[in-house]
Amino acid sequence: MLITRPELVGDFGMVASTHWLASSTGMSVLERGGNAADAAAAAAFVLQVVEPHLNGPGGDAPILLWDGRAGAVSVICGQGTAGAAATIGRFDELGLDLIPGTGLLPAVVPGAFGAWTLLVERWGTWPLRDILEPAVHLAEAGHPLLAQAAGALRTVEEMFRRDWPTSAAAWLPGTRVPAAGSRVRQPGLAATYRRVVAEAEARATDRAGQLRAARDVWYRGFVAEAVGDFFAGTDVMDTSGRPHRGLLTAQDIAGWEPAVERATSFDYGDYTVFKTGPWGQGPVFLQQLALLAHTDLAEMEPLSADWVHTVTEAAKLAFADRDAWYGDPRFTDVPLADLLDPGYNARRAALIGTTASFDHRPGDPGGRKPVMPGRWTTPDGGPAGAGVGDVTIANNGETRGDTCHVDVVDASGMMISATPSGGWFQSSPTIPALGFCLGTRGQMFWLEDGLPLSLRPGARPRTTLSPSFALRDGQPWLAFGTPGGDMQDQWTLNFFLNAVHGTGNLQQAVDAPEFHSEHMISSFYPRTAEPGRLHVEERVGAEVVEELRRRGHAVTVTDPWSLGRVSAVARDGGWLKAAANPRGAQGYAVGR
């Protein structure tokens, strides 16, 4: 099989991410004595600057970390919560039955800064000033604008100039959209980070104290105050077609803290895979494995029609359970143990037939009856595949960002997988006092009572952000992930299955042809589903496509290198390894 670049092998450290500047930043931290926590955080702050159409300071960041000293996987929850005023009744008063996908109404507490500073405080070795320096430099001195970011700006230019003047001032300083490759600067963001560092250093002299102080400045200082003032005093146009003020307040932000939790895990043969809890979609990866364990997948040729069909039908069943059962477990009883139970999944796997299913079939874990949301729809004449890729700009003007990813392993064996996202420049207007916008993760709540994912003040939306970690034979092996919304736990599953059943070479597993289903209910506004829709890269071959169509799949053949942006690092046979994705032409792995 074609391999686009070598699998990196060394013993000092490895960094893989969705942008070469972030990867090189992370590696420079390792070279200068930092550990994996320091490197991952520095790389993540750089991603906020160089991939602003995919993530930002006002977004979210779930992080998985393997710490050899503890011999366990920890989850740092950087997913913020809904504000106190965010109730179904309030949206009813506004005449809305779906939370808009853009603007101020879907904002939740920005969790990324808290997650990264907590990671460095507990597991890192560097001070905040040094962690932020590469990002501040790129924001002040400038960086080359990615072609995808320039394309997103062209699409939203009219809307920025007409409806979001603060975003126009930040991103459209002249009469024309900045061209791909041009130097773009973000002085407002740089000033915000410089002020956070200065105030934190004025409050504490020790490294850990400064990181705690920085979180206090962010969540209970000038950052929270600027968000609260902007939201309370600004009417903003959103995808509802009407302007609205935000519901999030400085008090909501002040009451939030990042949390460290135990990971959810599942044993698949000789492997143990770890994900977030069901406040994220991560366990759906584990349930797909639980279903596939009751099939003869291991005997199939990888990427054959049998293989693609079986994996796709298992995904439909697992994601139906996601849509029926997942939510913030602090507010709803998620039957996670029953959803991963072998007996339950044996019964569910028996539903996988020889032809494609067009039904949404949630199960009854523990004998409970599922309740599905009632306001999702099927597309009406829109292009198939909306929501796929780096940035989606639909023909109705709807804009959607995507996500970034970073993986790090150092010589001590510490491994990190993180999937930062949210706060894309096209999601919400720039807050002029801060130089960045907030995210729109709240659009994932349902405005219907009685659902696990019903909107509730203080609850976490069920994020699609889904970093991954795996043991092999009980030993730390693999940290991996991808951007891609609802596709994250399909593209990474394909990568994992290729690595386990196909080739042990990480880069070959990354490069293998990708596929995914859009059968499930989209997590994003306007909450559509495409029953039976299966996207496959052209490289799977015409015979496979023909057979899948014969089995009833509604197949869309995409460009040969168009689906997924998986990256990974590993510990394998005494070596450290890494691989990154050629798709998108910007992801790189570095190491030695």
KOLNUTI-59056 format. One record per residue (C-alpha): residue in one letter; x negated, y, z negated. Coordinates in steps of 0.001 Angstrom, whole numbers, padded with zeros to 6 digits, always signed. Layout:
N
AXYZ
...
END
This chain:
592
M+000000+000000+000000
L-001117+003563+000721
I-002755+005294-002239
T-002997+009079-001974
R-005792+009591-004492
P-007816+007434-006865
E-006648+006269-010254
L-008913+008217-012593
V-010992+006127-015005
G-013251+007332-017828
D-013753+007256-021576
F-013786+010910-022706
G-010305+012259-021957
M-007553+012514-019355
V-004914+015134-018562
A-002170+014806-015963
S+000518+017379-015253
T+002731+018938-012612
H+000298+021807-011890
W-003441+021770-011332
L-004046+024873-013468
A-002350+023275-016455
S-004304+020040-016016
S-007616+021871-015737
T-006735+023976-018775
G-005999+020884-020841
M-009254+019259-019763
S-011228+022403-020596
V-009832+022220-024132
L-011011+018608-024477
E-014428+019549-023107
R-014740+022302-025734
G-013964+019999-028656
G-010194+020195-028877
N-008096+017087-029208
A-005071+015867-027253
A-002626+018007-029270
D-004646+021168-028590
A-005002+020281-024907
A-001321+019472-024389
A-000184+022718-026026
A-002610+024886-024062
A-001571+023172-020832
A+002112+023610-021665
F+001785+027346-022264
V+000008+027616-018898
L+002904+025751-017255
Q+005232+028482-018530
V+003220+031004-016540
V+002372+029148-013331
E+005669+027244-012889
P+008133+029962-013981
H+010845+028594-011699
L+010686+025288-013612
N+010201+026306-017251
G+009528+029251-019506
P+008919+030427-023083
G+012668+030509-023725
G+013145+026839-022887
D+012899+023435-024564
A+010182+020809-025131
P+010629+017270-026463
I+007221+015753-027222
L+006164+012140-027885
L+002885+011623-029732
W+000873+008511-030580
D-001358+009115-033576
G-003782+006264-034133
R-004219+007171-037805
A-000517+006612-038450
G-000183+003817-035900
A+003199+005135-034827
V+005003+007224-032224
S+006482+010517-033412
V+009054+012648-031628
I+008810+016419-031961
C+012243+017789-031199
G+011885+021092-029375
Q+015537+021097-028320
G+017391+024126-029652
T+020973+024231-030859
A+024180+026062-030007
G+024935+029267-031882
A+027590+029733-034573
A+029929+031545-032161
A+029666+028867-029471
T+032998+027096-029940
I+035461+025516-027555
G+038028+028045-028769
R+035797+030955-027806
F+035393+029614-024282
D+039154+029073-024086
E+039570+032763-024918
L+037239+033576-022030
G+039333+031430-019684
L+036518+028937-019036
D+036819+025134-018935
L+033156+024577-018076
I+030139+026345-019557
P+028492+028353-016742
G+025184+027141-015379
T+023535+030581-015455
G+023666+033771-017481
L+023841+034217-021264
L+026760+031998-022323
P+024876+028670-021945
A+021867+029780-024006
V+020772+027771-027033
V+017961+028457-029493
P+014638+028406-027572
G+012826+025392-028988
A+009610+025144-026969
F+007507+027575-029001
G+008426+025883-032249
A+007649+022422-030915
W+004229+023313-029526
T+003108+025263-032581
L+004256+022458-034891
L+002313+019939-032797
V-000883+021986-033086
E-000347+022743-036772
R+000050+019084-037808
W-002067+017241-035265
G-004301+019815-033585
T-007559+021518-034530
W-007514+024864-032684
P-006133+028241-033808
L-003150+029758-032006
R-005220+032515-030391
D-007375+029972-028555
I-004369+027820-027592
L-002617+030793-025974
E-005663+032444-024380
P-005517+030617-020999
A-001816+031399-020570
V-002257+035027-021609
H-005155+035410-019168
L-003120+034015-016251
A-000146+036196-017147
E-002291+039340-017281
A-004813+038703-014487
G-002340+036891-012253
H-002015+033512-010601
P-001139+032335-007065
L+002632+032148-006629
L+003745+028669-005644
A+005649+028301-002393
Q+008592+026774-004266
A+008704+029737-006648
A+008582+032185-003762
G+011432+030286-002112
A+013509+030486-005270
L+012895+034236-005479
R+013996+034712-001879
T+017231+032919-002641
V+018071+034948-005742
E+016685+038284-004515
E+020079+039802-003697
M+021609+038582-006940
F+018666+039915-008976
R+018871+043360-007382
R+022666+043530-007640
D+023439+041776-010960
W+020254+041181-012969
P+018169+044376-012736
T+015820+043340-015533
S+014886+040234-013551
A+014416+042320-010410
A+012047+044610-012318
A+010036+041633-013577
W+009891+039500-010427
L+010577+041842-007480
P+008337+044840-008182
G+008270+045999-004555
T+010675+046088-001679
R+009911+042508-000683
V+009765+039149-002373
P+006168+038216-003261
A+004771+035818-000691
A+003588+032313-001491
G-000026+032490-002604
S+000152+036140-003619
R-001111+037174-007037
V+001739+037592-009505
R+001408+038934-013028
Q+003653+038727-016072
P+002449+041564-018319
G+005571+041513-020476
L+005046+037880-021413
A+001337+038459-022077
A+002196+041360-024385
T+004697+039212-026286
Y+002163+036462-026912
R-000531+038962-027906
R+001857+040535-030430
V+002830+037125-031844
V-000853+036265-032378
A-001659+039655-033925
E+001244+039497-036378
A+000482+035875-037284
E-003182+036649-037952
A-002159+039627-040094
R-000014+037337-042263
A-002445+034412-042736
T-006165+033720-042509
D-006172+029931-042173
R-005391+028079-038939
A-002293+026197-040145
G-000963+029266-041913
Q-001264+031324-038746
L+000687+028728-036760
R+003454+028736-039383
A+003424+032514-039394
A+003687+032585-035609
R+006848+030487-035771
D+008208+032891-038345
V+007417+035849-036074
W+009136+034079-033170
Y+012250+032801-034930
R+012704+035395-037670
G+010804+038380-036301
F+010699+040615-033254
V+011340+037844-030688
A+014625+036752-032262
E+015643+040360-032786
A+015018+041220-029129
V+017096+038232-028003
G+019938+039162-030337
D+019966+042800-029246
F+019934+041934-025532
F+022673+039325-025841
A+024927+041601-027894
G+024567+044626-025648
T+024414+043284-022089
D+027166+042014-019809
V+025677+039489-017377
M+027134+037929-014236
D+027072+034119-014257
T+028316+031196-012166
S+031871+031727-013408
G+031954+034771-011111
R+032473+037154-014035
P+030097+039003-016375
H+029840+037864-019987
R+027842+038733-023074
G+025878+036065-024889
L+027007+034234-028005
L+023560+033481-029453
T+022391+035789-032263
A+019159+036500-034092
Q+020692+034749-037103
D+021220+031577-035050
I+017571+031620-034024
A+016392+032314-037586
G+018098+029194-038895
W+016386+026762-036525
E+013210+024744-037097
P+011508+022098-034940
A+011809+018598-036354
V+009644+015470-036368
E+011654+012271-035906
R+011114+008561-035410
A+011234+007422-031806
T+013831+005029-030404
S+012213+001847-029058
F+012953-001336-027134
D+010854-004458-026497
Y+010647-005549-022860
G+008498-008663-022626
D+005011-007754-023774
Y+005853-004047-023759
T+007500-001716-026276
V+008863+001519-024834
F+009576+004622-026953
K+011986+007478-026226
T+013788+010294-028033
G+017031+009764-029903
P+020443+010051-028200
W+020407+013856-028454
G+018398+013315-025276
Q+019156+010899-022471
G+015958+008940-023185
P+017606+005786-024592
V+019245+005250-021192
F+015778+004159-019978
L+015735+001541-022734
Q+019223+000282-021932
Q+018275-000144-018281
L+015426-002373-019453
A+017838-004236-021739
L+020145-004878-018785
L+017351-005848-016389
A+016032-008350-018929
H+019165-010378-018155
T+018528-010415-014392
D+015932-012187-012270
L+014187-008901-011381
A+010757-010327-012211
E+011182-012877-009418
M+012088-010273-006798
E+009734-008510-004424
P+009246-004948-005716
L+011144-002416-003579
S+012978-005122-001655
A+016701-004665-001081
D+017397-007108-003926
W+015150-005101-006255
V+016599-001675-005363
H+020165-002976-005571
T+019657-004619-008972
V+017890-001627-010518
T+020517+000752-009133
E+023470-001242-010437
A+021846-001496-013876
A+021369+002295-013840
K+025081+002832-013139
L+026033+000782-016192
A+023483+002375-018522
F+024307+005922-017451
A+028038+005246-017855
D+027248+004413-021480
R+025170+007575-021720
D+028122+009649-020525
A+030529+007936-022915
W+028446+007662-026095
Y+025440+010008-026302
G+025367+013205-028342
D+023635+014809-031294
P+023723+012063-033974
R+024025+014715-036681
F+027520+015455-035342
T+028696+012211-033754
D+028260+008512-034497
V+026205+007140-031593
P+026250+003291-031621
L+022645+003106-030480
A+021826-000286-031991
D+024890-001794-030315
L+024035-000131-026991
L+020606-001820-027033
D+021830-005134-028436
P+020777-008133-026255
G+024198-009753-026421
Y+025976-006578-025420
N+023647-006063-022483
A+023919-009678-021393
R+027672-009123-021048
R+027105-005815-019271
A+024501-007283-016904
A+027059-009885-015801
L+028936-006976-014165
I+026108-006528-011655
G+027489-008005-008472
T+026196-008555-004969
T+027735-005314-003670
A+027573-001699-004812
S+029985-000588-007509
F+031863+002693-007051
D+033397+002648-010535
H+032276+004329-013735
R+032256+001483-016254
P+031250+002463-019789
G+031189-000428-022233
D+032557-001120-025702
P+029483-001404-027972
G+030445-002839-031339
G+034026-003173-030127
R+034541+000573-029866
K+036563+002049-027029
P+034737+004587-024847
V+036089+008070-024232
M+034929+009772-021053
P+035084+013491-020251
G+037958+014434-017972
R+036697+017548-016166
W+033986+016170-013916
T+034606+016104-010178
T+033281+014673-006952
P+031702+017032-004434
D+033961+018736-001920
G+032021+019175+001267
G+028761+020145-000407
P+025430+018626+000539
A+024670+015230-000984
G+021820+015282-003407
A+022364+018706-004997
G+020199+018781-008066
V+017234+016905-006622
G+013792+018401-006270
D+011773+021246-007720
V+014447+023912-007415
T+017968+023518-006150
I+019724+026430-004501
A+023133+025217-003368
N+024961+026680-000394
N+027363+028410-002798
G+024503+030375-004331
E+024229+028199-007438
T+020641+028092-008655
R+019087+025385-010742
G+015566+025010-011987
D+013888+021781-012769
T+011207+020800-015216
C+007492+020246-015830
H+005548+017428-017415
V+002166+016923-019088
D+000361+013828-020426
V-002896+013795-022399
V-005146+011148-023962
D-008387+011900-025790
A-011383+009796-026828
S-009903+009138-030272
G-006885+007529-028641
M-004335+010238-029429
M-001783+010257-026604
I+000926+012782-025777
S+003808+012837-023307
A+005870+016027-023076
T+008541+017351-020724
P+008954+021132-021099
S+011806+022790-019241
G+014427+025527-019379
G+014075+029284-019296
W+013579+029299-015509
F+013566+032830-014101
Q+016631+032076-011980
S+018671+030746-014915
S+019177+033879-016978
P+018164+037549-016814
T+014754+038572-018121
I+014843+040140-021578
P+012806+043301-020910
A+011366+043591-024427
L+009915+040053-024135
G+009130+039428-020461
F+011021+036130-020297
C+014564+034752-020244
L+016337+032093-022282
G+017385+028675-021049
T+020826+027399-020105
R+020808+023951-021716
G+024209+024643-023285
Q+025858+023908-019936
M+025487+020227-020838
F+028159+020449-023546
W+031767+019618-022692
L+034575+022052-023502
E+036823+019157-024506
D+037508+018068-028075
G+036818+014550-029269
L+033770+013711-027136
P+030282+012887-028422
L+029027+015804-026342
S+031783+018289-027230
L+030501+021793-027909
R+029886+022328-031622
P+028035+025175-033349
G+024617+023983-034490
A+024592+020895-032249
R+021931+019969-029734
P+023077+019540-026124
R+022241+016133-024670
T+019115+017160-022856
T+017907+015327-019759
L+014289+015940-020825
S+012787+012515-021372
P+009072+011926-022053
S+008016+008281-022368
F+005459+006171-024211
A+004722+002437-024117
L+002704-000157-026028
R+001369-003279-024341
D+000760-006312-026529
G+001285-004035-029521
Q-001466-001609-028494
P-001022+001979-027235
W-001010+001847-023447
L+000895+004459-021448
A+002221+008030-021737
F+004285+009145-018737
G+007148+011258-017463
T+008575+013389-014674
P+010755+016398-013935
G+014122+015661-012364
G+017184+016160-014604
D+019427+013098-014484
M+016861+011388-012269
Q+014078+011440-014877
D+015009+008100-016407
Q+015387+006545-012972
W+012152+007751-011394
T+010113+006922-014511
L+011808+003534-014769
N+010813+002790-011168
F+007236+003805-011975
F+007184+001643-015114
L+008628-001394-013323
N+006105-000970-010507
A+003280-000849-013051
V+004592-003878-014971
H+005849-006135-012185
G+004043-004805-009147
T+000593-003306-009561
G-001416-002431-012628
N-002872+000573-010790
L-001228+003739-012114
Q-001728+005742-008927
Q-000209+003015-006781
A+002771+002913-009129
V+003139+006711-008832
D+002792+006619-005046
A+005282+003781-004507
P+008477+004784-002652
E+011099+006214-005003
F+014865+005919-005158
H+017695+007009-007449
S+021456+006942-007823
E+023752+009959-008168
H+026649+007786-009265
M+026611+009190-012819
I+028173+012451-014025
S+025697+015284-013544
S+024472+016896-016734
F+024475+020271-014984
Y+027163+022720-013936
P+029498+022130-012088
R+029418+018542-013484
T+029935+016477-010362
A+029325+012803-009587
E+028807+011012-006281
P+030058+007431-006759
G+027882+004950-004906
R+025413+007560-003654
L+021875+006169-003419
H+018877+008225-002329
V+015814+006359-001038
E+012571+007629+000404
E+012145+006739+004055
R+009097+004635+003189
V+011231+001837+001718
G+011736+000793+005344
A+014625+000565+007783
E+015380-003089+006974
V+015826-002336+003281
V+018064+000651+004076
E+020199-001428+006449
E+020633-004192+003858
L+021544-001714+001104
R+024190-000198+003345
R+025498-003668+004138
R+025929-004170+000399
G+028076-001036+000263
H+025664+001608-001029
A+026196+005128+000319
V+022545+005541+001274
T+020905+008884+001964
V+017390+008520+003394
T+015130+011358+002226
D+011738+012517+003449
P+008914+010023+002852
W+007418+011933-000125
S+010346+013776-001685
L+011586+012064-004864
G+010033+012333-008306
R+006900+013924-009755
V+005765+011228-012193
S+002418+011592-013942
A+000780+009308-016501
V-002242+008649-018702
A-003213+005299-020178
R-005585+003353-022423
D-006493+000154-020629
G-009308-002326-021230
G-011529+000097-023097
W-011023+002830-020497
L-008858+005926-020280
K-006898+006310-017041
A-004700+008899-015339
A-002573+009431-012248
A-000568+012347-010883
N+001945+012869-008143
P+001188+013985-004583
R+004836+015014-004109
G+005209+018767-004401
A+001513+019263-003593
Q+000662+020780-006964
G+000404+018003-009576
Y-003079+016793-010500
A-004843+014567-013003
V-008315+015359-014303
G-010639+013528-016644
R-013984+011906-017249
END
